[in-house]
């Protein structure tokens, strides 16, 4: 979800921008597909300077995702669940 999932480099957007849904005109329960079209970002123009950081820091699309694992002493999989 655009506002509630941690997909953006800034984290969960609703935590950073509580008025984001109203300012940007994107419903609070909108899925990411609402701001994407044909594999590219399609955000509405954001005129509010404080909220422009959302689109200025969008992750790049088209790069292959990769999994990186860094071992940590004392970590167990039980801690992840």
Secondary structure by P-SEA (a helix, b strand, c coil): cccccccccccccccccccccccccccccccccccccccccccccccccccccccccccccccbbbbbbbbbccccccccc
